[in-house]
């Protein structure tokens, strides 16, 4: 009679329950795994056999035993090393070395040759799936228990090795379920760059304040050394703090990607991702085999900073269109399709030309007209039309560098931004920013006076503003009004929004 225990498989950012069936019979020595296993799963035969022997149990290779492991559903490709523990437990059950009630338990973990359990990725996702499917307990490596312990409604048992798992199942050792204290991780966030460090650039600071309040996308253009990079790095210091639901959502992504450190099982700071301009389309968007989240998903609920924007490959930049518009990316391949969340704030930085001195009265530009046109060609068209705010970042003067900024400027701006975000949350009834408004919501919440309508009419009819740009101006104007605590969009709010949109 075959034994059956339950495990889980990663499917994109989600997981699926896997039935691990083990049949042991006498015959020629054989240990096989079926159910579309990848190389890592096939190699678990050797890890499990040696780990069982070194933990003091009968190994599949000790006697002439025929062992067959079936991973169901059979048409789902199984990847990773976290099937070691359920296969070992299934073998112990099938060989009558262990007896227990297994119907309400999930097992997941990679075995070392001495029987110890190594940490895995995706523990938060596994715990969520186990809870949703009605399981009461998940047994996994001790290093991953703090992650899984964030999920309420399921018992999380963290263990060190295979022998400890068996002792627990036989009631020879008591292991209390772990429940992670969420509050201890929600401390005052630390930032690499504080907004108060920025000297001068009042125009750019105002734009960043609007970006932070409404979740808008931003393009900064200016000469090298003007402060574009440090401005982008300072943005997280004025963004509102993550709610627990958002924090859990981001932590789940980082857990699946294997980027969640054991000592910090909960991501409490908004992500800031800055990929190099040589990054491939797969690295930015996600995918691969097996599929992994890309940089835009790792920047979910945070900031994606693309420095040297025109230096990115053209196909990489064009692949950003749908994620910017939809807030998610669909990865479609011949054998699978996944949806990765990508509600990020894009901050892009570019020089005015390859040498960076075009338009600089102090330095002569060394670029030809054709070089400038080729450089700027990547910044035109549909992609730029999807960016809400476009600003110039000029070079700083000495007087700007020695000026003293007010104290606690980041905290004061963040309070103002959080008030604007609260207005948006009450408006939409959920965590949603003005940049995510659909056409019906724009029509409802972005009413204009006659003077404002005439101003916007001139901008559209002159050809300087597309239909998409028209809606994005309204979204930015709504955010400016929220920052001022105004229920209505005034002429001044719309004028400022147009100023950030209508550039040469």
C-alpha positions as CSV (number, residue, x, y, z in Angstrom):
1,X,0.0,0.0,0.0
2,X,1.7,3.3,-1.1
3,X,2.0,6.1,1.4
4,X,0.9,9.7,0.6
5,X,2.1,13.0,2.1
6,X,1.5,16.5,0.9
7,X,4.0,19.2,-0.3
8,X,3.8,22.3,-2.5
9,X,5.2,23.4,-5.9
10,X,6.1,27.0,-6.9
11,X,4.0,28.2,-9.9
12,X,5.2,31.8,-10.6
13,X,4.5,33.7,-7.5
14,X,1.9,31.3,-6.3
15,X,2.1,27.6,-5.2
16,X,0.1,24.4,-5.7
17,X,-0.5,21.4,-3.5
18,X,1.5,18.4,-4.6
19,X,0.7,14.8,-3.5
20,X,3.9,12.8,-2.9
21,X,3.1,9.1,-3.2
22,X,5.8,6.5,-2.3
23,X,5.5,2.8,-3.1
24,X,8.1,0.4,-1.6
25,X,8.3,-3.3,-2.6
26,X,10.8,-6.1,-2.7
27,X,12.7,-6.6,-5.9
28,X,15.8,-5.4,-7.8
29,X,17.2,-2.3,-6.2
30,X,15.6,0.7,-7.7
31,X,14.7,4.3,-6.7
32,X,12.8,6.3,-9.3
33,X,10.8,9.6,-9.3
34,X,8.0,10.3,-11.8
35,X,5.8,13.3,-12.4
36,X,7.9,15.6,-14.6
37,X,10.8,16.2,-12.2
38,X,13.6,18.5,-13.1
39,X,17.3,17.7,-12.5
40,X,17.2,19.0,-8.9
41,X,14.2,16.8,-8.1
42,X,15.8,13.7,-9.7
43,X,18.9,14.2,-7.6
44,X,16.9,14.2,-4.4
45,X,17.1,10.4,-4.7
46,X,20.7,10.5,-3.6
47,X,20.3,13.2,-1.0
48,X,17.3,11.4,0.6
49,X,19.0,8.0,0.6
50,X,22.2,9.3,2.3
51,X,20.3,11.6,4.7
52,X,18.1,8.7,5.9
53,X,21.1,6.5,6.5
54,X,23.0,9.2,8.4
55,X,19.9,9.9,10.5
56,X,19.7,6.3,11.7
57,X,16.9,5.0,9.5
58,X,16.7,2.3,6.9
59,X,17.9,3.7,3.5
60,X,16.4,2.7,0.2
61,X,19.8,1.4,-0.8
62,X,20.3,-0.8,2.4
63,X,18.2,-3.7,1.0
64,X,16.9,-4.9,-2.3
65,X,14.0,-2.5,-2.4
66,X,12.1,-1.1,-5.3
67,X,11.1,2.5,-4.5
68,X,8.8,4.5,-6.7
69,X,8.0,8.2,-6.0
70,X,5.1,9.8,-7.8
71,X,4.6,13.6,-7.7
72,X,1.0,14.5,-8.6
73,X,-0.4,16.2,-10.6
74,X,1.8,14.5,-13.1
75,X,1.5,17.2,-15.9
76,X,2.9,20.0,-13.7
77,X,6.7,20.3,-14.0
78,X,8.3,19.9,-10.5
79,X,11.3,22.2,-9.9
80,X,13.6,22.8,-6.9
81,X,15.0,20.9,-4.0
82,X,12.2,21.3,-1.4
83,X,10.7,17.9,-2.2
84,X,13.5,16.1,-0.2
85,X,11.7,16.2,3.1
86,X,8.3,14.9,1.9
87,X,10.0,12.1,-0.1
88,X,11.9,11.0,2.9
89,X,8.8,11.1,5.1
90,X,6.8,9.2,2.5
91,X,9.5,6.5,2.3
92,X,9.5,6.1,6.1
93,X,5.7,5.7,6.0
94,X,5.8,3.2,3.1
95,X,8.6,1.1,4.8
96,X,6.7,1.0,8.1
97,X,9.4,3.0,10.0
98,X,6.9,5.7,10.9
99,X,3.2,6.0,11.5
100,X,1.2,9.2,11.9
101,X,-1.9,11.1,10.7
102,X,-0.6,13.0,7.7
103,X,-3.7,14.3,6.0
104,X,-3.5,17.8,7.6
105,X,0.2,18.4,7.3
106,X,2.4,20.0,4.6
107,X,6.1,19.1,4.3
108,X,8.7,21.1,2.5
109,X,12.5,21.3,2.8
110,X,15.9,20.4,1.3
111,X,18.0,17.7,3.0
112,X,21.7,17.9,3.5
113,X,23.6,14.6,3.4
114,X,23.8,14.5,7.3
115,X,20.0,14.9,7.5
116,X,19.9,18.6,8.3
117,X,17.3,20.8,6.6
118,X,18.5,23.7,4.5
119,X,16.5,26.9,4.0
120,X,14.3,27.2,0.9
121,X,12.6,30.0,-1.0
122,X,8.8,30.7,-1.1
123,X,7.9,29.9,2.5
124,X,5.3,32.7,2.8
125,X,3.6,31.5,-0.4
126,X,3.6,27.9,0.9
127,X,2.0,28.9,4.2
128,X,-0.6,30.9,2.4
129,X,-1.5,28.0,0.1
130,X,-1.6,25.5,2.9
131,X,-4.0,27.8,4.8
132,X,-6.2,28.4,1.8
133,X,-6.4,24.6,1.1
134,X,-7.5,23.7,4.6
135,X,-4.3,22.3,6.0
136,X,-3.6,23.0,9.7
137,X,0.1,22.6,9.8
138,X,3.3,23.2,7.7
139,X,6.6,21.6,8.6
140,X,9.7,23.3,7.1
141,X,13.3,24.3,7.9
142,X,13.7,26.4,11.0
143,X,15.3,29.3,9.1
144,X,12.1,29.7,7.1
145,X,9.7,29.5,10.1
146,X,9.7,33.3,10.7
147,X,8.5,33.9,7.2
148,X,5.8,31.3,7.3
149,X,4.9,32.5,10.8
150,X,3.6,35.8,9.4
151,X,0.5,33.9,8.1
152,X,-2.2,33.5,10.8
153,X,-4.5,30.5,10.9
154,X,-1.9,27.8,10.4
155,X,0.6,26.0,12.7
156,X,4.2,26.6,11.6
157,X,6.7,24.0,12.8
158,X,10.3,24.8,12.2
159,X,12.8,21.9,12.5
160,X,16.5,21.5,12.3
161,X,16.9,18.0,10.8
162,X,15.1,14.9,9.6
163,X,15.5,13.1,13.0
164,X,13.8,16.1,14.8
165,X,10.9,15.8,12.3
166,X,10.4,12.1,13.1
167,X,10.7,12.7,16.8
168,X,8.0,15.4,16.5
169,X,5.7,13.2,14.5
170,X,6.1,10.3,17.0
171,X,5.4,12.8,19.9
172,X,8.8,12.2,21.4
173,X,9.6,15.8,21.1
174,X,7.4,18.9,21.6
175,X,7.9,21.7,19.1
176,X,5.8,24.8,19.7
177,X,4.4,26.4,16.6
178,X,6.1,29.7,15.7
179,X,4.1,32.9,15.3
180,X,6.1,35.9,14.1
181,X,5.6,39.1,16.0
182,X,4.9,41.5,13.1
183,X,5.2,44.7,15.2
184,X,8.9,44.2,16.0
185,X,9.8,44.6,12.3
186,X,7.7,47.8,11.8
187,X,10.4,50.1,13.2
188,X,11.3,53.5,11.8
189,X,12.7,52.8,8.4
190,X,16.3,53.6,7.5
191,X,17.2,55.3,4.2
192,X,20.4,55.3,2.2
193,X,19.8,58.9,1.1
194,X,17.6,61.4,3.0
195,X,15.6,64.0,1.2
196,X,17.1,66.7,3.4
197,X,20.6,66.0,1.9
198,X,19.6,67.4,-1.4
199,X,20.9,70.9,-2.1
200,X,19.0,73.3,-4.3
201,X,16.9,71.8,-7.1
202,X,13.6,73.1,-5.6
203,X,11.8,72.4,-8.8
204,X,12.9,68.8,-8.9
205,X,12.0,68.4,-5.2
206,X,8.5,69.6,-5.8
207,X,8.1,67.1,-8.7
208,X,9.3,64.3,-6.4
209,X,6.8,65.3,-3.8
210,X,4.0,65.0,-6.4
211,X,5.4,61.7,-7.6
212,X,5.4,60.3,-4.1
213,X,1.9,61.5,-3.3
214,X,0.2,60.1,-6.4
215,X,2.5,57.3,-7.5
216,X,3.3,59.0,-10.8
217,X,6.2,58.2,-13.2
218,X,9.0,60.7,-13.6
219,X,11.7,61.5,-16.2
220,X,14.5,63.7,-15.2
221,X,16.8,65.2,-17.9
222,X,20.0,67.2,-17.1
223,X,23.7,67.3,-17.4
224,X,26.0,64.9,-15.5
225,X,26.6,65.8,-11.9
226,X,23.4,67.8,-11.5
227,X,22.0,65.4,-8.9
228,X,19.6,63.2,-10.8
229,X,20.8,60.0,-9.2
230,X,20.7,61.3,-5.6
231,X,17.3,62.8,-6.2
232,X,16.0,59.4,-7.2
233,X,17.6,57.6,-4.3
234,X,16.1,60.1,-1.9
235,X,12.5,59.3,-3.1
236,X,11.9,56.4,-0.7
237,X,12.5,58.7,2.3
238,X,9.3,60.7,1.5
239,X,7.2,57.8,0.4
240,X,4.5,56.6,2.8
241,X,5.2,53.5,4.8
242,X,4.0,50.2,3.6
243,X,0.8,48.9,5.2
244,X,1.0,45.3,6.5
245,X,-1.0,44.0,3.5
246,X,1.4,45.7,1.1
247,X,4.4,44.6,3.2
248,X,3.2,40.9,3.0
249,X,2.7,41.2,-0.7
250,X,6.2,42.5,-1.3
251,X,7.7,39.9,1.2
252,X,6.0,37.1,-0.8
253,X,7.7,38.3,-4.0
254,X,11.1,38.5,-2.3
255,X,10.6,35.1,-0.7
256,X,9.9,33.5,-4.0
257,X,12.9,35.2,-5.5
258,X,15.2,34.0,-2.7
259,X,16.0,37.6,-1.6
260,X,14.4,37.6,1.8
261,X,17.1,37.4,4.6
262,X,16.2,35.1,7.5
263,X,16.7,37.9,10.0
264,X,14.3,40.1,8.2
265,X,11.3,38.0,7.2
266,X,9.1,41.0,6.5
267,X,9.9,43.8,4.0
268,X,8.9,47.0,5.7
269,X,10.8,49.5,3.5
270,X,9.5,50.3,0.0
271,X,11.7,48.5,-2.6
272,X,14.2,50.6,-4.6
273,X,15.6,48.8,-7.6
274,X,18.2,50.3,-9.9
275,X,19.2,47.7,-12.6
276,X,22.2,48.5,-14.9
277,X,21.5,49.7,-18.4
278,X,22.9,46.5,-19.9
279,X,20.1,44.4,-18.2
280,X,18.2,42.1,-20.6
281,X,14.5,42.2,-21.2
282,X,14.0,39.0,-19.2
283,X,16.0,40.4,-16.3
284,X,13.7,43.5,-16.3
285,X,10.3,42.0,-17.1
286,X,10.8,38.5,-15.7
287,X,10.5,35.0,-17.2
288,X,13.2,32.4,-17.9
289,X,13.1,28.7,-17.2
290,X,11.9,28.3,-14.5
291,X,10.1,31.6,-14.6
292,X,11.3,34.2,-12.1
293,X,10.1,37.7,-11.3
294,X,12.1,40.5,-12.9
295,X,13.2,43.9,-11.7
296,X,9.8,45.6,-12.3
297,X,8.1,43.0,-10.0
298,X,10.9,43.3,-7.4
299,X,10.1,47.0,-7.4
300,X,6.4,46.4,-6.7
301,X,5.0,49.0,-4.3
302,X,8.3,50.8,-4.6
303,X,10.6,52.6,-7.0
304,X,12.2,51.4,-10.2
305,X,15.1,53.7,-11.1
306,X,16.5,53.5,-14.6
307,X,19.7,55.6,-14.7
308,X,21.2,56.4,-18.2
309,X,17.7,55.8,-19.6
310,X,18.6,56.1,-23.3
311,X,21.4,53.6,-22.9
312,X,19.0,50.7,-22.2
313,X,18.3,48.5,-25.3
314,X,15.4,49.6,-27.3
315,X,13.4,46.4,-26.9
316,X,14.0,46.6,-23.1
317,X,12.5,50.1,-23.0
318,X,9.6,49.2,-25.2
319,X,8.7,46.2,-23.0
320,X,7.9,48.6,-20.2
321,X,4.8,49.9,-21.9
322,X,2.3,47.4,-20.7
323,X,3.6,47.2,-17.0
324,X,3.5,51.0,-16.8
325,X,-0.1,51.1,-18.1
326,X,-1.6,48.0,-16.5
327,X,0.3,47.6,-13.2
328,X,1.2,44.0,-14.0
329,X,3.1,42.0,-16.5
330,X,1.9,38.9,-18.4
331,X,4.7,36.5,-19.3
332,X,3.5,34.1,-22.0
333,X,5.5,31.2,-23.2
334,X,4.7,28.0,-25.1
335,X,4.3,25.9,-22.0
336,X,3.2,28.4,-19.3
337,X,1.7,31.8,-18.7
338,X,2.1,33.9,-15.5
339,X,1.1,37.3,-14.2
340,X,3.5,39.2,-12.1
341,X,2.4,42.4,-10.2
342,X,4.3,45.5,-11.2
343,X,2.7,48.5,-9.5
344,X,5.9,50.5,-9.3
345,X,6.9,54.2,-9.6
346,X,9.3,54.6,-12.5
347,X,12.0,57.2,-12.1
348,X,14.2,57.6,-15.2
349,X,17.2,59.8,-15.6
350,X,18.9,60.9,-18.9
351,X,21.5,63.3,-20.2
352,X,20.5,65.8,-22.9
353,X,23.0,64.2,-25.3
354,X,25.7,61.5,-25.3
355,X,28.4,63.9,-23.9
356,X,25.8,65.5,-21.5
357,X,26.6,69.1,-22.5
358,X,23.9,70.0,-25.0
359,X,22.4,73.3,-24.0
360,X,25.0,74.0,-21.4
361,X,26.2,77.6,-21.7
362,X,29.4,76.8,-19.8
363,X,30.6,73.8,-21.8
364,X,30.6,73.1,-25.5
365,X,28.7,70.0,-26.7
366,X,30.9,67.6,-28.7
367,X,28.1,65.6,-30.3
368,X,26.9,65.8,-33.8
369,X,23.2,66.5,-34.7
370,X,22.8,62.8,-35.8
371,X,24.3,61.5,-32.5
372,X,21.9,63.7,-30.5
373,X,18.9,62.6,-32.6
374,X,19.8,58.9,-32.3
375,X,20.3,59.3,-28.5
376,X,17.0,61.0,-28.1
377,X,15.1,58.7,-30.4
378,X,14.7,56.2,-27.6
379,X,13.0,58.9,-25.5
380,X,10.3,59.7,-27.9
381,X,6.9,58.2,-28.8
382,X,4.6,55.9,-26.9
383,X,6.9,55.2,-23.9
384,X,7.5,58.9,-23.0
385,X,3.7,59.4,-23.5
386,X,3.2,57.0,-20.5
387,X,5.4,59.1,-18.2
388,X,3.4,61.6,-16.2
389,X,6.0,64.2,-15.2
390,X,9.0,65.4,-17.2
391,X,11.5,67.9,-15.7
392,X,14.8,69.5,-16.4
393,X,17.5,69.2,-13.7
394,X,20.0,72.0,-14.2
395,X,23.5,72.2,-13.0
396,X,24.0,73.5,-9.4
397,X,25.8,76.8,-8.5
398,X,28.1,77.1,-5.5
399,X,25.5,79.0,-3.6
400,X,23.1,76.0,-3.9
401,X,25.7,73.6,-2.6
402,X,26.4,75.5,0.6
403,X,22.8,76.3,1.5
404,X,21.3,74.9,4.7
405,X,18.1,72.8,4.4
406,X,15.5,72.9,7.1
407,X,15.7,70.1,9.7
408,X,13.4,67.0,9.5
409,X,12.4,68.0,5.9
410,X,11.9,64.3,4.9
411,X,9.5,63.6,7.9
412,X,7.5,66.8,7.1
413,X,7.1,66.0,3.5
414,X,6.3,62.4,4.2
415,X,3.5,63.5,6.6
416,X,2.1,65.7,3.8
417,X,2.3,62.8,1.3
418,X,0.6,60.4,3.8
419,X,-2.3,62.9,4.2
420,X,-2.7,63.0,0.4
421,X,-2.5,59.1,0.2
422,X,-5.2,58.9,2.9
423,X,-7.5,61.1,0.9
424,X,-7.0,58.8,-2.1
425,X,-7.6,55.7,0.1
426,X,-10.9,57.2,1.3
427,X,-11.8,58.2,-2.3
428,X,-11.3,54.8,-3.8
429,X,-12.1,52.7,-0.7
430,X,-8.8,50.8,-0.9
431,X,-5.0,51.2,-1.2
432,X,-4.9,53.0,-4.6
433,X,-3.2,56.0,-6.0
434,X,-4.3,58.7,-8.4
435,X,-2.0,57.3,-11.1
436,X,-4.0,54.1,-11.1
437,X,-7.3,55.8,-11.9
438,X,-9.3,54.4,-14.8
439,X,-11.3,56.6,-17.3
440,X,-14.6,56.4,-15.2
441,X,-12.8,57.5,-12.1
442,X,-11.0,60.3,-14.0
443,X,-14.4,61.6,-15.2
444,X,-15.8,61.4,-11.7
445,X,-13.0,62.9,-9.6
446,X,-11.2,65.3,-12.0
447,X,-13.9,67.8,-12.7
448,X,-12.6,71.2,-14.1
449,X,-13.8,74.8,-14.1
450,X,-14.5,76.5,-17.4
451,X,-11.2,78.4,-17.2
452,X,-9.3,75.1,-16.6
453,X,-11.1,73.4,-19.5
454,X,-10.2,76.2,-21.9
455,X,-6.5,75.9,-20.9
456,X,-6.6,72.2,-21.4
457,X,-8.4,72.6,-24.7
458,X,-5.7,74.8,-26.1
459,X,-3.0,72.3,-25.1
460,X,-4.8,69.4,-26.8
461,X,-5.8,71.2,-29.9
462,X,-2.3,72.5,-30.4
463,X,-1.1,68.9,-30.8
464,X,1.2,69.2,-27.7
465,X,-0.9,66.8,-25.7
466,X,-2.2,63.4,-26.8
467,X,-5.3,61.7,-25.4
468,X,-3.2,59.7,-23.0
469,X,-1.3,62.8,-22.0
470,X,-4.6,64.6,-21.4
471,X,-5.7,62.0,-18.9
472,X,-2.2,61.9,-17.2
473,X,-2.3,65.7,-16.7
474,X,-5.7,65.3,-15.0
475,X,-4.3,62.6,-12.7
476,X,-1.3,64.8,-11.8
477,X,-3.6,67.8,-11.2
478,X,-5.8,65.7,-8.9
479,X,-2.6,64.8,-6.9
480,X,-1.6,68.4,-6.6
481,X,-5.0,69.2,-5.3
482,X,-4.8,66.4,-2.8
483,X,-1.5,67.7,-1.5
484,X,-3.1,71.1,-0.9
485,X,-6.2,69.4,0.7
486,X,-8.5,70.8,-2.0
487,X,-11.6,69.0,-2.9
488,X,-11.7,70.6,-6.4
489,X,-9.0,71.0,-9.0
490,X,-8.3,74.7,-9.5
491,X,-6.8,76.6,-12.4
492,X,-3.4,76.8,-10.5
493,X,-3.4,73.0,-9.9
494,X,-4.0,72.3,-13.6
495,X,-1.4,74.9,-14.7
496,X,1.3,73.3,-12.6
497,X,0.4,69.8,-13.9
498,X,0.7,71.1,-17.5
499,X,4.0,72.7,-16.7
500,X,5.4,69.2,-15.8
501,X,4.0,67.8,-19.1
502,X,4.5,70.4,-21.8
503,X,8.3,70.4,-22.3
504,X,10.4,71.0,-25.4
